């Protein structure tokens, strides 16, 4: 299965994207990277391959700051515009597939902010792999205030050792979102959903649990 390189027009030079579409794909996940990693990071690649094995296509893409080589993440208005440009590209490349959006950490939060401001055309649900609820060591919930304005279904996948999302706080947020949201807690998982050896299983096991949940949840939404 080959990954297709694409360019996502953003009004300037554009940003890079990677489309991975398996045969008989059921849906496409618009998959944004975290603040400190780009779309080619081994974790992003592994997640995309794992989803492809489960019948879910992915379109990964760079935010402009990462396209320039990294550094300080883009401000929200630029990130939001990039998410929307990537969604428009997804429609052109795979408009026959149901579209879901989100991603890891920063990428997922920028996607949800954009969706909360003005719904992204065609997006049927949001998926968060490690929602960054607060800075490490400073538990708070203000970063989730906008989620009340998101009207599509949401899936949160978070480790119970995630330093950026106190699990009791995240559980309460998901409870308040009622039937719009679902939470999968990865036992012993950190912000990247990795688990320590003492847990009795591997990080690959944890990733499989997360991706099984993503694929199953998407199938529920598109039935």
LUMVEX-680719 format. One record per residue (C-alpha): residue in one letter; x negated, y, z negated. Coordinates in steps of 0.5 Angstrom, whole numbers, plus 500, padded with zeros to 3 digits. Layout:
N
<a,<X,Y,Z>>;
...
! end
This chain:
223
<x,<500,500,500>>;
<x,<497,506,502>>;
<x,<497,513,499>>;
<x,<499,519,504>>;
<x,<496,526,503>>;
<x,<500,532,504>>;
<x,<500,539,503>>;
<x,<505,543,499>>;
<x,<507,550,502>>;
<x,<507,555,496>>;
<x,<507,561,500>>;
<x,<499,562,500>>;
<x,<494,556,501>>;
<x,<499,551,499>>;
<x,<497,545,494>>;
<x,<495,538,495>>;
<x,<500,532,494>>;
<x,<500,525,494>>;
<x,<506,521,497>>;
<x,<506,513,495>>;
<x,<512,510,498>>;
<x,<513,502,497>>;
<x,<517,498,502>>;
<x,<525,498,499>>;
<x,<524,504,495>>;
<x,<530,505,490>>;
<x,<528,513,489>>;
<x,<522,518,489>>;
<x,<519,521,482>>;
<x,<516,528,483>>;
<x,<510,527,478>>;
<x,<507,533,475>>;
<x,<500,532,472>>;
<x,<498,534,465>>;
<x,<494,541,463>>;
<x,<487,537,463>>;
<x,<488,532,468>>;
<x,<490,533,476>>;
<x,<494,528,480>>;
<x,<488,524,482>>;
<x,<486,522,474>>;
<x,<486,515,473>>;
<x,<492,515,469>>;
<x,<496,518,474>>;
<x,<494,513,479>>;
<x,<495,508,475>>;
<x,<502,510,473>>;
<x,<504,511,480>>;
<x,<501,504,482>>;
<x,<505,501,477>>;
<x,<512,505,479>>;
<x,<511,503,486>>;
<x,<510,496,484>>;
<x,<517,497,481>>;
<x,<520,500,487>>;
<x,<519,507,485>>;
<x,<516,512,490>>;
<x,<512,518,487>>;
<x,<510,524,490>>;
<x,<504,527,485>>;
<x,<502,534,486>>;
<x,<497,539,484>>;
<x,<498,546,480>>;
<x,<494,552,483>>;
<x,<490,552,477>>;
<x,<488,545,478>>;
<x,<487,546,486>>;
<x,<482,551,484>>;
<x,<478,546,480>>;
<x,<481,547,473>>;
<x,<481,552,467>>;
<x,<487,555,464>>;
<x,<494,553,466>>;
<x,<498,557,471>>;
<x,<503,561,467>>;
<x,<510,559,468>>;
<x,<513,563,474>>;
<x,<507,560,478>>;
<x,<508,553,475>>;
<x,<516,553,476>>;
<x,<515,556,484>>;
<x,<510,550,485>>;
<x,<515,545,482>>;
<x,<520,548,487>>;
<x,<516,547,493>>;
<x,<514,540,491>>;
<x,<521,538,491>>;
<x,<522,542,497>>;
<x,<517,538,500>>;
<x,<519,531,497>>;
<x,<526,533,501>>;
<x,<523,533,507>>;
<x,<518,527,506>>;
<x,<523,522,503>>;
<x,<530,526,503>>;
<x,<533,519,504>>;
<x,<531,517,497>>;
<x,<535,519,490>>;
<x,<530,525,487>>;
<x,<528,525,480>>;
<x,<522,530,477>>;
<x,<518,531,471>>;
<x,<511,528,469>>;
<x,<506,528,464>>;
<x,<506,533,458>>;
<x,<505,540,461>>;
<x,<507,538,468>>;
<x,<514,535,465>>;
<x,<515,541,461>>;
<x,<514,546,467>>;
<x,<519,542,471>>;
<x,<524,542,465>>;
<x,<523,550,464>>;
<x,<524,551,472>>;
<x,<530,546,472>>;
<x,<533,550,466>>;
<x,<533,557,469>>;
<x,<536,554,476>>;
<x,<537,547,478>>;
<x,<532,544,483>>;
<x,<536,542,489>>;
<x,<537,535,489>>;
<x,<534,533,482>>;
<x,<538,527,479>>;
<x,<534,527,472>>;
<x,<528,529,469>>;
<x,<523,524,466>>;
<x,<518,526,461>>;
<x,<511,522,459>>;
<x,<509,525,453>>;
<x,<513,532,452>>;
<x,<509,537,449>>;
<x,<513,539,443>>;
<x,<508,543,439>>;
<x,<501,544,439>>;
<x,<497,539,435>>;
<x,<497,540,427>>;
<x,<503,545,428>>;
<x,<510,542,428>>;
<x,<515,546,431>>;
<x,<521,545,436>>;
<x,<521,552,440>>;
<x,<518,549,446>>;
<x,<525,545,447>>;
<x,<530,550,446>>;
<x,<531,551,454>>;
<x,<533,543,454>>;
<x,<540,545,452>>;
<x,<540,549,459>>;
<x,<538,542,463>>;
<x,<545,539,465>>;
<x,<542,533,469>>;
<x,<540,526,465>>;
<x,<533,526,461>>;
<x,<529,521,459>>;
<x,<523,522,454>>;
<x,<518,517,453>>;
<x,<513,518,447>>;
<x,<508,515,442>>;
<x,<509,515,435>>;
<x,<502,517,434>>;
<x,<503,523,439>>;
<x,<500,529,436>>;
<x,<504,534,440>>;
<x,<510,531,439>>;
<x,<512,529,431>>;
<x,<517,523,433>>;
<x,<522,525,427>>;
<x,<523,532,431>>;
<x,<523,529,438>>;
<x,<528,524,435>>;
<x,<533,530,433>>;
<x,<532,534,439>>;
<x,<534,528,443>>;
<x,<540,527,438>>;
<x,<542,534,439>>;
<x,<542,533,447>>;
<x,<547,527,446>>;
<x,<548,523,452>>;
<x,<544,527,457>>;
<x,<538,524,454>>;
<x,<535,518,452>>;
<x,<528,516,448>>;
<x,<523,511,448>>;
<x,<518,511,443>>;
<x,<512,507,444>>;
<x,<509,504,438>>;
<x,<502,506,436>>;
<x,<502,510,442>>;
<x,<498,517,442>>;
<x,<500,523,447>>;
<x,<497,519,453>>;
<x,<501,513,451>>;
<x,<495,509,449>>;
<x,<495,505,443>>;
<x,<489,502,439>>;
<x,<486,495,438>>;
<x,<489,494,431>>;
<x,<496,495,434>>;
<x,<495,488,437>>;
<x,<496,490,444>>;
<x,<493,494,450>>;
<x,<494,500,453>>;
<x,<496,497,459>>;
<x,<502,493,455>>;
<x,<504,500,453>>;
<x,<504,503,460>>;
<x,<508,497,462>>;
<x,<513,498,457>>;
<x,<514,505,459>>;
<x,<514,504,466>>;
<x,<519,498,466>>;
<x,<523,503,462>>;
<x,<522,509,467>>;
<x,<524,504,473>>;
<x,<530,501,469>>;
<x,<533,508,467>>;
<x,<532,511,474>>;
<x,<536,504,477>>;
<x,<542,506,472>>;
<x,<542,513,475>>;
<x,<543,511,482>>;
<x,<548,506,481>>;
! end
